[in-house]
Amino acid sequence: MDLTQLVRAPFRPEACFDFAGLAALVPDAVRMLDLVLDQTLWPLAEQAQEARAKRRIGLGMTGLGDCLIMLGQRYDSEAARRTAADIARCLRDGAYGASVALAREKGPFPLFDADTLLRAPFIARLPEQLREAIRAHGLRNSHLLSIAPTGTISLAFADNVSSGIEPAYAWSYQRKRRLAGGDTATHRIEDHAYRLFRERFGAEAPLSDAFVSALEIDAPAQMAMLAALTPYVDAGISKTVNLPRESTPADIRALYYNAWRAGLKSLSTFRAGSARAGILSADQDGAGDASGAEDATAAACGLSAGCD
């Protein structure tokens, strides 16, 4: 789900997220992913058997960082974490409701056992109405939600929105692309929200305070966003914490320890200036704009950040 497509009146004081629009998209997405399982040509019979026994799918999101910018919320703020959690909860409840509907239509996944499933901690956090529906009708899919890195997808199909649940890397930056012969080519690209802002308000308009990039957000704040989303995702979540060059092994050890204490499923880190170069490098121009930023369904989900 490209979350930027669900922001109404972006960059305006009345900007809001269309939770009802998100809820309306989820059933078709769940049905599509469920159908893919039966159309896939698996290399091994054992893989096909495993996929069809559990019917796992991975509905996710991308563009969260840009979505928050368009809503006027700093990625490292409590308000942004509440909005992100509201979006993830709406996605979760819609996906599980759609899977129940598919189970009524086509039958639950073969390994479904209501008593075992309903004891699972994640399922125990679902609204009671959904839990009762699962007991009565089953689930079509054992797992429904997964947040992937989505770097290439976001660039190729979503106008270079911020990837997955990451903040925008920078407003303009260089991206390496590997060519067929093994060489690489470098391309300058711009962040979707940044380009949209410039198109609407001009090249000289000061960026709002919501334009905060990954390189400006400290590690605890990035981990806090992951903690806000984790309770609403039943499978994996990809999140990379960008660390400053001066980070020490002790800093990194403490970050992973705190992530474990917080009950997070996973965490990656990348330290600026590492010996192994990444595929992205910030432009000087883009970095300058980033520092200048300091100057310048819904009813059913019970969400306060949505459009009227």
C-alpha positions as CSV (number, residue, x, y, z in Angstrom):
1,M,0.0,0.0,0.0
2,D,1.5,3.4,-1.1
3,L,0.4,5.5,1.9
4,T,1.2,8.8,0.1
5,Q,-1.8,8.2,-2.2
6,L,-4.1,8.3,0.8
7,V,-3.1,11.7,2.1
8,R,-5.8,14.4,1.4
9,A,-4.8,18.1,1.1
10,P,-1.1,17.3,1.5
11,F,1.1,20.0,3.2
12,R,-1.9,22.0,4.1
13,P,-3.1,22.7,7.7
14,E,-6.2,20.5,6.9
15,A,-4.1,17.6,5.7
16,C,-5.5,14.2,6.8
17,F,-5.1,10.5,6.1
18,D,-8.0,8.7,4.4
19,F,-8.5,5.7,6.7
20,A,-11.7,4.8,5.0
21,G,-9.9,4.7,1.7
22,L,-7.2,2.4,3.1
23,A,-9.9,0.1,4.5
24,A,-11.6,-0.1,1.2
25,L,-8.4,-1.2,-0.6
26,V,-7.5,-4.0,1.8
27,P,-10.0,-6.8,0.8
28,D,-9.0,-6.7,-2.9
29,A,-5.3,-6.8,-1.9
30,V,-5.8,-9.8,0.4
31,R,-7.8,-11.6,-2.2
32,M,-5.1,-10.9,-4.9
33,L,-2.3,-12.2,-2.7
34,D,-4.2,-15.3,-1.7
35,L,-4.8,-16.1,-5.4
36,V,-1.1,-15.7,-6.1
37,L,-0.4,-18.7,-3.9
38,D,-2.3,-20.9,-6.2
39,Q,-0.8,-19.5,-9.4
40,T,2.8,-19.7,-8.3
41,L,5.0,-22.4,-9.9
42,W,7.0,-23.6,-6.9
43,P,10.4,-25.2,-7.7
44,L,9.9,-28.0,-5.2
45,A,6.7,-29.9,-4.3
46,E,7.5,-29.4,-0.6
47,Q,7.5,-25.7,-1.1
48,A,4.0,-25.8,-2.7
49,Q,2.7,-28.1,0.1
50,E,4.0,-25.7,2.7
51,A,2.6,-22.6,1.0
52,R,-0.8,-24.1,0.6
53,A,-1.0,-25.6,4.1
54,K,-0.6,-22.2,5.7
55,R,-1.4,-19.8,2.9
56,R,0.8,-17.1,4.3
57,I,0.7,-13.7,2.6
58,G,2.5,-10.4,3.4
59,L,0.4,-7.3,2.9
60,G,2.4,-4.3,3.7
61,M,3.0,-0.6,3.3
62,T,5.4,1.9,1.8
63,G,5.8,5.6,1.8
64,L,5.3,6.1,5.6
65,G,8.0,8.7,5.9
66,D,6.7,10.8,3.0
67,C,3.1,10.3,4.2
68,L,4.0,11.8,7.6
69,I,5.7,14.8,5.9
70,M,2.6,15.4,3.8
71,L,0.5,15.3,6.9
72,G,2.8,17.9,8.6
73,Q,4.2,15.5,11.2
74,R,7.8,15.0,12.1
75,Y,8.8,11.3,11.8
76,D,10.5,11.5,15.3
77,S,7.4,12.9,17.0
78,E,4.9,11.2,19.3
79,A,2.1,12.4,16.9
80,A,3.8,10.6,14.0
81,R,4.1,7.4,16.0
82,R,0.4,7.6,16.9
83,T,-0.6,8.1,13.2
84,A,1.6,5.3,12.1
85,A,0.2,2.9,14.7
86,D,-3.4,3.9,13.7
87,I,-2.5,3.1,10.0
88,A,-1.0,-0.2,10.9
89,R,-4.0,-1.1,13.1
90,C,-6.5,-0.2,10.3
91,L,-4.4,-2.4,7.9
92,R,-4.3,-5.3,10.4
93,D,-8.0,-5.2,11.2
94,G,-9.0,-4.9,7.5
95,A,-6.7,-7.7,6.5
96,Y,-8.0,-10.1,9.2
97,G,-11.6,-9.2,8.4
98,A,-10.9,-9.9,4.7
99,S,-9.2,-13.2,5.5
100,V,-12.3,-14.3,7.5
101,A,-14.5,-13.4,4.6
102,L,-12.3,-15.5,2.3
103,A,-12.5,-18.4,4.7
104,R,-16.3,-18.3,4.6
105,E,-16.1,-18.3,0.8
106,K,-13.3,-20.8,0.1
107,G,-12.5,-22.4,3.5
108,P,-9.7,-21.8,6.0
109,F,-6.1,-22.7,5.5
110,P,-5.6,-26.4,5.9
111,L,-3.7,-26.3,9.2
112,F,-6.2,-23.9,10.8
113,D,-7.0,-24.8,14.4
114,A,-9.2,-22.3,16.2
115,D,-8.2,-23.1,19.8
116,T,-4.5,-23.0,19.0
117,L,-4.7,-19.8,16.9
118,L,-6.8,-17.9,19.3
119,R,-4.3,-18.5,22.1
120,A,-1.5,-16.8,20.1
121,P,-0.5,-13.4,21.6
122,F,-1.0,-11.5,18.4
123,I,-4.5,-12.9,17.8
124,A,-5.3,-12.2,21.4
125,R,-4.8,-8.4,20.7
126,L,-7.4,-8.4,17.9
127,P,-10.8,-6.8,18.5
128,E,-13.2,-9.2,20.1
129,Q,-15.5,-9.1,17.1
130,L,-12.7,-10.3,14.9
131,R,-11.8,-13.1,17.3
132,E,-15.4,-14.3,17.4
133,A,-15.5,-14.3,13.6
134,I,-12.3,-16.3,13.4
135,R,-13.6,-18.9,15.8
136,A,-16.9,-19.1,13.8
137,H,-15.5,-19.1,10.3
138,G,-11.8,-19.6,10.4
139,L,-9.0,-17.7,8.6
140,R,-8.0,-18.2,5.0
141,N,-4.3,-17.2,5.8
142,S,-2.1,-18.1,8.8
143,H,-0.2,-14.8,8.5
144,L,-1.3,-11.7,6.7
145,L,1.1,-8.7,7.3
146,S,4.7,-8.0,6.6
147,I,6.6,-4.8,6.1
148,A,9.4,-5.2,3.5
149,P,12.2,-2.7,2.6
150,T,10.5,-2.0,-0.8
151,G,13.4,0.1,-2.1
152,T,13.1,-0.9,-5.7
153,I,9.3,-1.1,-5.7
154,S,9.1,2.4,-4.2
155,L,11.5,3.8,-6.8
156,A,10.1,2.0,-9.9
157,F,6.4,2.0,-9.2
158,A,5.6,4.7,-6.6
159,D,7.6,7.8,-7.8
160,N,10.4,7.3,-5.3
161,V,8.4,7.5,-2.1
162,S,10.3,6.8,1.1
163,S,10.8,3.1,1.4
164,G,8.6,0.9,3.7
165,I,8.4,2.5,7.1
166,E,11.7,4.3,6.8
167,P,12.0,8.1,7.0
168,A,13.1,9.7,3.7
169,Y,16.8,9.1,3.2
170,A,17.5,12.6,1.9
171,W,15.7,15.0,-0.4
172,S,18.0,14.4,-3.3
173,Y,20.7,11.7,-3.5
174,Q,22.7,9.5,-5.8
175,R,21.6,5.9,-6.4
176,K,23.8,3.2,-7.9
177,R,22.4,0.8,-10.4
178,R,24.2,-2.4,-11.5
179,L,24.3,-2.9,-15.3
180,A,24.0,-6.1,-17.2
181,G,27.8,-6.3,-17.8
182,G,28.6,-5.9,-14.1
183,D,29.4,-2.2,-14.2
184,T,27.4,0.4,-12.2
185,A,25.7,3.6,-13.2
186,T,24.8,6.4,-10.8
187,H,21.6,8.4,-11.0
188,R,20.5,11.5,-9.1
189,I,17.0,11.1,-7.8
190,E,14.6,13.2,-5.6
191,D,12.3,12.2,-2.8
192,H,8.6,12.1,-3.8
193,A,7.3,14.4,-1.0
194,Y,10.1,16.9,-1.6
195,R,9.5,17.0,-5.3
196,L,5.7,17.4,-4.8
197,F,6.3,20.2,-2.3
198,R,8.6,22.0,-4.8
199,E,6.1,21.6,-7.6
200,R,3.3,23.1,-5.5
201,F,5.0,25.8,-3.6
202,G,8.1,26.7,-5.7
203,A,11.8,26.3,-5.5
204,E,12.3,29.0,-2.9
205,A,9.6,28.1,-0.4
206,P,11.1,27.1,3.0
207,L,10.6,23.4,3.9
208,S,8.3,22.8,6.8
209,D,9.6,21.3,10.0
210,A,8.1,18.0,9.0
211,F,10.9,17.6,6.4
212,V,13.3,15.6,8.6
213,S,15.5,13.0,6.9
214,A,16.9,9.7,8.2
215,L,20.3,11.3,8.6
216,E,18.8,13.8,11.1
217,I,16.7,11.4,13.3
218,D,18.6,9.8,16.2
219,A,18.6,6.1,16.7
220,P,16.2,5.9,19.7
221,A,13.6,7.8,17.7
222,Q,13.9,5.5,14.8
223,M,13.6,2.5,17.1
224,A,10.6,4.1,18.7
225,M,8.8,4.1,15.4
226,L,9.5,0.4,14.9
227,A,8.1,-0.2,18.5
228,A,4.9,1.6,17.6
229,L,4.3,-0.6,14.6
230,T,5.4,-4.0,15.9
231,P,2.2,-4.9,17.8
232,Y,0.2,-4.7,14.5
233,V,2.3,-6.8,12.2
234,D,2.1,-10.6,12.5
235,A,5.2,-11.5,10.4
236,G,8.4,-9.6,9.7
237,I,9.2,-5.9,9.7
238,S,12.2,-4.4,7.9
239,K,13.7,-1.3,9.6
240,T,17.2,0.1,9.3
241,V,18.5,2.6,11.9
242,N,21.0,5.0,10.3
243,L,23.8,5.8,12.8
244,P,26.3,8.7,12.7
245,R,29.9,8.1,11.8
246,E,31.0,8.5,15.4
247,S,28.9,5.6,16.7
248,T,30.9,3.1,18.7
249,P,30.5,-0.7,19.0
250,A,29.1,0.0,22.5
251,D,26.5,2.3,21.1
252,I,25.4,-0.3,18.6
253,R,25.4,-3.0,21.3
254,A,23.1,-0.8,23.5
255,L,20.8,-0.2,20.6
256,Y,20.2,-3.9,19.9
257,Y,19.9,-4.6,23.6
258,N,17.2,-2.0,24.0
259,A,15.5,-3.3,20.9
260,W,15.4,-6.8,22.5
261,R,14.1,-5.3,25.8
262,A,11.3,-3.5,23.9
263,G,10.2,-6.8,22.3
264,L,11.1,-5.8,18.7
265,K,11.2,-8.5,16.1
266,S,14.2,-7.3,14.1
267,L,16.5,-4.3,13.7
268,S,19.2,-3.4,11.2
269,T,21.8,-0.7,11.5
270,F,24.0,1.2,9.0
271,R,26.7,3.5,10.2
272,A,27.7,6.4,8.0
273,G,31.2,6.1,6.7
274,S,31.3,2.3,7.0
275,A,34.0,0.5,5.1
276,R,31.4,-1.1,2.9
277,A,29.7,1.7,0.9
278,G,25.9,1.7,0.5
279,I,24.0,2.0,-2.7
280,L,22.7,5.5,-1.7
281,S,24.7,8.7,-1.1
282,A,23.2,12.0,-0.2
283,D,23.8,15.1,-2.4
284,Q,25.3,18.1,-0.9
285,D,22.3,20.1,-2.3
286,G,19.8,17.7,-0.8
287,A,21.7,17.7,2.6
288,G,21.4,21.5,2.6
289,D,17.7,21.4,2.1
290,A,17.4,18.9,4.9
291,S,19.1,21.2,7.4
292,G,17.0,24.1,6.3
293,A,13.9,22.2,7.4
294,E,14.5,23.4,10.9
295,D,13.8,26.9,9.9
296,A,11.2,26.9,7.8
297,T,-13.5,1.7,7.7
298,A,-12.1,5.3,9.6
299,A,-15.1,5.4,12.0
300,A,-14.8,1.6,12.6
301,C,-11.1,1.9,13.5
302,G,-11.9,4.8,16.0
303,L,-9.1,6.9,14.6
304,S,-8.7,10.6,15.3
305,A,-6.2,11.5,12.6
306,G,-8.4,10.7,9.7
307,C,-10.3,12.9,7.2
308,D,-13.9,13.9,8.2
